[in-house]
Amino acid sequence: MERKRRAPVAAATIMLCAAVALAATATGCTSRDNTPKLRLEVVATRPHDPGAFTEGLEVDGSVLYESTGLSGHSYIQATDLSSGAELARVDLPAPLFGEGITRVGDLLWQLTYKDGIAIARDPATLTEIRRTRFDGEGWGLCTRGNRVLMSNGGATLTFRDPQTFAVTGTVTLTSHRDARLNELDCAPDGSVYANTWPTDTILRIDPDTGAVLASIDASGLLPRSARTPDTDVLNGIANIPGTDRFLLTGKKWPTSYEVRFVPA
């Protein structure tokens, strides 16, 4: 069974964390998390393909890029942000498992999960230009200035050259060391927002220092009435250019949400 396949994993994780927290309380050994807390303010909703196992989401100008996962079912598509009209789509051949994406200059990079392959594509047509190899797993991508940031399911972000995809540095979180950073968004203010698999928490990170600037509780975003047995975890975050809003969705969710992050 593939990673991130079923939401019960998240439930088991949450139950385990709750048990640990209760045990710590009983022994008087709690550790206080002083990370600033934010919450979601929903501004609008958009339809989302309930069959899309979302792994990467990015808005560039008026174009929304989305990469989906699962071997034999992965694809990448570009749609018009306003109308939702499809502009381009490419299916990944099995056994490739699509992951994070990011636009940088004249390239659109797409990760694969355990295949060790990063694919450089034409942003307009999504046509493959070339492939390069990388070590480890691929989870999330975003672009900050002249550097690409990548997550691999741990608490470390890797910096990569935007043309060669070679490693140029790393930064590890100074707190939340157990976080499994997944989909990434490099925001205009210089910070990085990261989904933390398999939870409903989004972390706001300083990529220069690894400091966690805020923790965002996104639980309850998709109501129970909209969930099916196929509905999986929150994943997919993208700033909407020129606004303070972000687009959020999840794996096989029927809805995407335009939200603001506001004080809890």
QUISUL-V241047 format. One record per backbone hydrogen bond with DSSP energy under -1.0 kcal/mol. CO is the residue of the C=O (numbers start at 1). NH is the residue of the N-H. E is the energy in kcal/mol with one decimal. If there is no record, write none. Layout:
co=CO nh=NH e=E
co=CO nh=NH e=E
This chain:
co=2 nh=5 e=-1.1
co=6 nh=9 e=-1.3
co=7 nh=10 e=-1.3
co=7 nh=11 e=-1.6
co=8 nh=12 e=-2.6
co=9 nh=13 e=-2.2
co=10 nh=14 e=-2.7
co=11 nh=15 e=-2.5
co=12 nh=16 e=-2.3
co=13 nh=17 e=-2.6
co=14 nh=18 e=-2.4
co=15 nh=19 e=-2.2
co=16 nh=20 e=-2.4
co=17 nh=21 e=-2.4
co=18 nh=22 e=-2.5
co=19 nh=23 e=-2.3
co=20 nh=24 e=-2.4
co=21 nh=25 e=-2.2
co=22 nh=26 e=-2.2
co=23 nh=27 e=-1.4
co=24 nh=29 e=-2.5
co=36 nh=215 e=-2.5
co=37 nh=264 e=-1.7
co=38 nh=217 e=-1.6
co=39 nh=262 e=-2.5
co=41 nh=260 e=-2.0
co=44 nh=258 e=-2.9
co=46 nh=256 e=-3.0
co=49 nh=52 e=-2.0
co=52 nh=54 e=-1.6
co=52 nh=252 e=-3.3
co=53 nh=69 e=-2.4
co=56 nh=67 e=-2.4
co=58 nh=65 e=-3.5
co=60 nh=63 e=-2.1
co=62 nh=81 e=-3.1
co=63 nh=60 e=-2.9
co=64 nh=79 e=-2.4
co=65 nh=58 e=-2.2
co=66 nh=77 e=-2.4
co=67 nh=55 e=-3.1
co=67 nh=56 e=-2.1
co=70 nh=73 e=-2.2
co=74 nh=92 e=-2.5
co=75 nh=68 e=-2.7
co=76 nh=90 e=-2.6
co=77 nh=66 e=-2.3
co=78 nh=87 e=-3.4
co=78 nh=88 e=-1.6
co=79 nh=64 e=-2.9
co=80 nh=84 e=-2.6
co=85 nh=80 e=-2.7
co=88 nh=78 e=-2.8
co=90 nh=76 e=-2.5
co=93 nh=96 e=-1.9
co=97 nh=113 e=-2.1
co=100 nh=111 e=-3.0
co=102 nh=109 e=-2.6
co=104 nh=107 e=-1.7
co=107 nh=104 e=-2.8
co=108 nh=121 e=-2.3
co=109 nh=102 e=-1.8
co=110 nh=119 e=-3.0
co=111 nh=99 e=-2.4
co=113 nh=138 e=-2.2
co=116 nh=134 e=-1.7
co=118 nh=132 e=-2.2
co=119 nh=110 e=-2.2
co=120 nh=129 e=-3.3
co=120 nh=130 e=-1.4
co=121 nh=108 e=-2.0
co=122 nh=126 e=-2.8
co=127 nh=122 e=-2.3
co=130 nh=120 e=-2.7
co=132 nh=118 e=-2.9
co=139 nh=100 e=-1.9
co=140 nh=151 e=-2.1
co=142 nh=149 e=-3.3
co=144 nh=147 e=-1.7
co=147 nh=144 e=-2.9
co=148 nh=160 e=-2.9
co=149 nh=142 e=-1.7
co=150 nh=158 e=-2.7
co=151 nh=139 e=-2.1
co=154 nh=181 e=-2.1
co=155 nh=173 e=-2.5
co=157 nh=171 e=-2.3
co=158 nh=150 e=-2.2
co=159 nh=168 e=-3.0
co=159 nh=169 e=-1.0
co=160 nh=148 e=-2.5
co=161 nh=165 e=-1.8
co=166 nh=161 e=-2.8
co=169 nh=159 e=-3.2
co=171 nh=157 e=-3.1
co=176 nh=179 e=-2.2
co=180 nh=197 e=-2.1
co=181 nh=153 e=-1.2
co=183 nh=195 e=-2.4
co=185 nh=193 e=-2.9
co=187 nh=190 e=-1.9
co=191 nh=187 e=-2.3
co=192 nh=205 e=-3.3
co=193 nh=185 e=-2.1
co=194 nh=203 e=-2.5
co=195 nh=182 e=-3.0
co=196 nh=199 e=-2.5
co=200 nh=218 e=-2.8
co=201 nh=196 e=-1.9
co=202 nh=216 e=-3.1
co=203 nh=194 e=-2.5
co=204 nh=213 e=-2.7
co=204 nh=214 e=-1.3
co=205 nh=192 e=-2.6
co=206 nh=210 e=-3.1
co=210 nh=174 e=-1.9
co=211 nh=206 e=-2.8
co=214 nh=204 e=-2.8
co=215 nh=38 e=-2.5
co=216 nh=202 e=-2.2
co=218 nh=221 e=-1.5
co=223 nh=226 e=-1.7
co=224 nh=227 e=-1.5
co=228 nh=231 e=-1.4
co=233 nh=251 e=-2.5
co=236 nh=249 e=-1.5
co=238 nh=247 e=-3.3
co=240 nh=243 e=-1.6
co=245 nh=240 e=-2.5
co=246 nh=259 e=-2.8
co=247 nh=238 e=-1.7
co=248 nh=257 e=-3.1
co=249 nh=235 e=-2.0
co=250 nh=253 e=-1.5
co=251 nh=232 e=-2.5
co=254 nh=48 e=-2.2
co=256 nh=46 e=-2.8
co=257 nh=248 e=-2.6
co=258 nh=43 e=-3.4
co=258 nh=44 e=-1.4
co=259 nh=246 e=-2.6
co=260 nh=41 e=-2.3
co=262 nh=39 e=-3.0
